[in-house]
Amino acid sequence: MASNSVHARNLDGAASRRAQQGISLVRALIGLIVVALLGITGAKVIPAYTEYASVKKLLKSMEEAGETKGSVTEIRRAFERRNVIEGVTSVTKDDLDITKEGRQVVVTAAWSKKIPISGNLSFCLDFVATNRD
């Protein structure tokens, strides 16, 4: 008799364990909240990196077109002309640092982008783009 009652308890325990498989509602909600926060943060940060890629592409295309061989004023005008097409707002022609290394002109743009996330929480991203990368 004792073995029958033990056997019955094991069957009940196995049945209750099968019914409890999977994730709980609380864990699912926490997981969804984490995914949503990462998505919102990504949606706010990705445009800054897209703008960085645009500035890099702009500087590279200026070098390939030979627009970095003129004077400082000509290089700034070329950047401004191309920037009208790209629509970069964080970098202007006055933000360019134009130097000469050997025989090659190096055009560098360095800027910071502050991205508010929530309340007093913000991301501060620092970017440096050059035509030599």
C-alpha positions in Angstrom: 0.0 0.0 0.0 2.8 2.4 0.8 4.2 1.9 -2.6 0.9 2.7 -4.3 0.6 6.0 -2.4 4.2 6.9 -3.3 3.5 6.0 -6.9 0.4 8.2 -6.9 2.3 11.1 -5.5 5.0 10.7 -8.2 2.3 10.7 -10.9 0.8 13.9 -9.5 4.2 15.6 -9.3 5.0 14.7 -12.8 1.7 16.0 -14.0 2.1 19.3 -12.2 5.6 19.7 -13.6 4.3 19.2 -17.1 1.7 21.8 -16.5 4.3 24.4 -15.3 6.6 24.2 -18.4 7.2 27.5 -20.2 7.7 31.1 -19.1 5.6 33.0 -16.7 3.6 36.1 -17.6 5.8 38.2 -15.4 9.0 37.0 -17.2 7.4 37.6 -20.6 6.4 41.1 -19.6 9.9 41.9 -18.3 11.4 40.5 -21.6 9.0 42.6 -23.7 9.9 45.7 -21.6 13.7 45.1 -22.1 13.2 44.6 -25.9 11.1 47.8 -26.1 13.7 49.8 -24.2 16.4 48.6 -26.5 14.3 49.3 -29.6 13.6 52.9 -28.4 17.2 53.5 -27.6 18.3 52.1 -30.9 15.8 54.3 -32.7 17.3 57.4 -31.1 20.9 56.4 -31.6 20.9 55.1 -35.1 20.3 58.4 -36.8 23.5 59.8 -35.2 25.6 56.9 -36.7 23.8 57.4 -40.1 24.9 61.0 -40.0 28.5 60.0 -39.2 28.5 57.6 -42.2 27.2 60.5 -44.4 30.0 62.8 -43.3 32.6 60.1 -43.9 31.1 59.4 -47.4 31.0 63.2 -48.1 34.7 63.7 -47.2 35.8 60.6 -49.2 33.8 61.8 -52.3 35.4 65.2 -52.0 38.9 63.7 -52.0 38.0 61.4 -55.0 36.7 64.4 -56.9 39.9 66.4 -56.2 38.0 69.0 -54.2 40.6 68.8 -51.3 43.4 70.2 -53.5 42.2 73.8 -53.4 42.5 76.5 -50.7 40.9 76.2 -47.3 38.0 78.4 -48.4 37.4 76.3 -51.6 37.4 73.1 -49.5 34.9 74.6 -47.1 32.7 75.7 -50.0 32.9 72.2 -51.6 31.9 70.7 -48.3 28.9 73.1 -47.9 27.8 72.4 -51.5 27.9 68.6 -51.0 26.3 68.9 -47.6 23.2 70.5 -49.1 22.6 67.1 -50.8 23.5 65.0 -47.8 21.5 67.1 -45.3 23.9 66.7 -42.4 22.9 69.1 -39.6 25.6 68.4 -36.9 28.6 69.4 -39.0 29.0 72.7 -40.9 31.8 74.0 -43.1 33.2 75.9 -40.1 33.6 72.7 -38.1 36.2 71.3 -40.5 39.8 71.1 -39.5 41.9 71.3 -42.6 45.6 70.4 -42.3 48.4 69.2 -44.6 50.4 66.0 -43.9 53.2 65.8 -46.3 51.8 66.5 -49.7 48.2 65.4 -48.8 45.5 67.6 -47.4 43.6 66.1 -44.5 40.1 67.2 -43.8 38.7 66.3 -40.4 35.3 66.8 -38.8 34.9 66.3 -35.1 31.6 66.7 -33.3 29.6 65.5 -30.3 25.9 64.5 -30.4 23.9 64.6 -27.2 20.8 62.3 -27.4 18.2 62.6 -24.7 16.9 59.2 -23.7 14.6 59.9 -20.7 14.5 62.6 -18.1 18.0 63.4 -17.1 19.5 60.3 -18.9 21.3 61.1 -22.2 23.9 59.5 -24.4 26.8 61.7 -25.5 28.4 60.4 -28.7 31.7 61.7 -30.0 32.5 61.4 -33.7 35.6 62.0 -35.8 35.5 61.6 -39.6 38.3 62.3 -41.9 39.1 61.8 -45.6 42.0 59.6 -44.8 40.0 56.7 -43.2 
